Amino acid sequence: MDLNLKNSIAFFDLEATGTNVGTDRIVEISIVKVHPNGWQDIYTKRVNPGIPIPLESSLIHGIYDKDIKNEPTFKDLAKDIHQFIGGADLAGFNVLKYDIPLLVEEFLRAGIDFDLDKRNLLDAQKIFHLMEKRNLTAAYKFYCGKKLENAHSAEADTLATLDVFRAQVERYLGEEAEDLQGNKLGVFENDMKKIHDLVNEKMVDLAGRFIFNSEGIEVFNFGKHKGKPIEEVLKEEPGYYDWMMRGDFPLDTKRKLTQVKLRGFGSK
C-alpha cells in the first residue's frame, strides 16, 4: 500500500568496520528517500573509513580494504549526504540502536550537528517486535512447551508467568546479555536485583554510557561510578569530565555529558 506521508522519509542502511559507535566507521551508505508524492531517490556510496576493516566485518558485508582505498571519506561526503537527507524522517531496520547513532557520530566528526529532534524515527525491527506475537501464550509454549489453558484469567496468567520466569532463569543462567549493538550488559544470574538492572536500563546517550535511574536522574552506566548521578560525580571529581572528554568515547556521549555539566554548573 502507499504510505500516507506528510514528510519525506529517508530509509537507510550502513555497513561499517564494526559495531562500536565510538570507534568504528562507515564503509558504505545507501539511502532511499521516499517523497509524499511517491517518488523515490536513491543515494549509495562506498566510503573510505580511514582505518583498516577487520576481516570478521569484511566477511559479513563483503567490503575489503582494497575495495574502498580510493573512495572518499565520510567527511568528504558529509555535506552531500546531509543535503540529500534534508529534513526527511529517518527509517530502517534496527536504526534506533545502530544506524542512527553511527550516522550521527560520523556527522559530528565531520562538524555537522545533525538534528534529530524534529524528525520521526521509524524502526521496522521495533515494529516487528511490537506486532509479532510475543504474548504470554507464545512465551508459555516456547519456554515451557505447554499450551496455556484459560488464557486471560488472572490466576492462570499469573501461574503461567511464574513458570515462564523460572524457565527463563534456568535457560539463561550464566549467559552474557547483550543489546542489539553487541554491547555486553552483564551476566544473567539468579539474582532479582541484577535481572532488574538488565531489563530496566534507560539510555541518556545513544551509546548507553548514561541511563536514567528510577527517579529519572541521569546516572553513569559504566566504570567505577556506575549508578551514580552524573552531576554528583562531576561535583565530587571534576577531573572525571576532562578524562571522559579526552577519552575514546562517542561524540554524542561527550555532548550529553557536557549538557549535564552546563546545566549543573553553568558555563564555567
Secondary structure as the mmCIF struct_conf table of DSSP 4:
data_model
#
loop_
_struct_conf.conf_type_id
_struct_conf.id
_struct_conf.beg_label_comp_id
_struct_conf.beg_label_asym_id
_struct_conf.beg_label_seq_id
_struct_conf.end_label_comp_id
_struct_conf.end_label_asym_id
_struct_conf.end_label_seq_id
BEND BEND1 LYS A 6 ASN A 7
STRN STRN1 ILE A 9 ALA A 16
BEND BEND2 THR A 17 THR A 17
BEND BEND3 THR A 19 THR A 19
TURN_TY1_P TURN_TY1_P1 VAL A 21 THR A 23
STRN STRN2 ILE A 26 VAL A 34
HELX_LH_PP_P HELX_LH_PP_P1 HIS A 35 HIS A 35
TURN_TY1_P TURN_TY1_P2 PRO A 36 ASN A 37
BEND BEND4 GLY A 38 GLY A 38
STRN STRN3 GLN A 40 ARG A 46
BEND BEND5 GLY A 50 ILE A 51
HELX_LH_PP_P HELX_LH_PP_P2 PRO A 52 PRO A 54
HELX_RH_AL_P HELX_RH_AL_P1 LEU A 55 HIS A 61
HELX_RH_AL_P HELX_RH_AL_P2 ASP A 65 ILE A 68
TURN_TY1_P TURN_TY1_P3 LYS A 69 ASN A 70
BEND BEND6 GLU A 71 GLU A 71
HELX_LH_PP_P HELX_LH_PP_P3 PRO A 72 THR A 73
HELX_RH_AL_P HELX_RH_AL_P3 PHE A 74 ILE A 85
TURN_TY1_P TURN_TY1_P4 GLY A 86 GLY A 87
STRN STRN4 ASP A 89 GLY A 92
BEND BEND7 PHE A 93 ASN A 94
HELX_RH_PI_P HELX_RH_PI_P1 VAL A 95 ASP A 99
HELX_RH_AL_P HELX_RH_AL_P4 ILE A 100 ARG A 109
TURN_TY1_P TURN_TY1_P5 ALA A 110 GLY A 111
TURN_TY1_P TURN_TY1_P6 ASP A 117 LYS A 118
BEND BEND8 ARG A 119 ARG A 119
STRN STRN5 LEU A 121 ASP A 123
HELX_RH_AL_P HELX_RH_AL_P5 ALA A 124 MET A 131
BEND BEND9 GLU A 132 GLU A 132
BEND BEND10 ASN A 135 ASN A 135
HELX_RH_AL_P HELX_RH_AL_P6 LEU A 136 CYS A 144
TURN_TY1_P TURN_TY1_P7 GLU A 149 HIS A 152
BEND BEND11 SER A 153 SER A 153
HELX_RH_AL_P HELX_RH_AL_P7 ALA A 154 TYR A 172
TURN_TY1_P TURN_TY1_P8 LEU A 173 GLY A 174
HELX_LH_PP_P HELX_LH_PP_P4 GLU A 175 GLU A 175
STRN STRN6 GLU A 176 GLU A 178
TURN_TY1_P TURN_TY1_P9 LEU A 180 GLN A 181
STRN STRN7 LYS A 184 VAL A 187
BEND BEND12 ASN A 190 ASN A 190
HELX_RH_AL_P HELX_RH_AL_P8 MET A 192 VAL A 199
STRN STRN8 LYS A 202 MET A 203
BEND BEND13 VAL A 204 ASP A 205
TURN_TY1_P TURN_TY1_P10 LEU A 206 ALA A 207
BEND BEND14 GLY A 208 ARG A 209
STRN STRN9 PHE A 210 PHE A 212
TURN_TY1_P TURN_TY1_P11 SER A 214 GLU A 215
BEND BEND15 GLY A 216 GLY A 216
STRN STRN10 GLU A 218 PHE A 220
BEND BEND16 PHE A 222 PHE A 222
HELX_RH_3T_P HELX_RH_3T_P1 GLY A 223 HIS A 225
TURN_TY1_P TURN_TY1_P12 LYS A 226 GLY A 227
BEND BEND17 LYS A 228 LYS A 228
STRN STRN11 PRO A 229 PRO A 229
HELX_RH_AL_P HELX_RH_AL_P9 ILE A 230 GLU A 236
TURN_TY1_P TURN_TY1_P13 PRO A 238 PRO A 238
HELX_RH_AL_P HELX_RH_AL_P10 GLY A 239 ARG A 246
BEND BEND18 GLY A 247 ASP A 248
HELX_RH_AL_P HELX_RH_AL_P11 LEU A 251 PHE A 265
TURN_TY1_P TURN_TY1_P14 GLY A 266 SER A 267
#
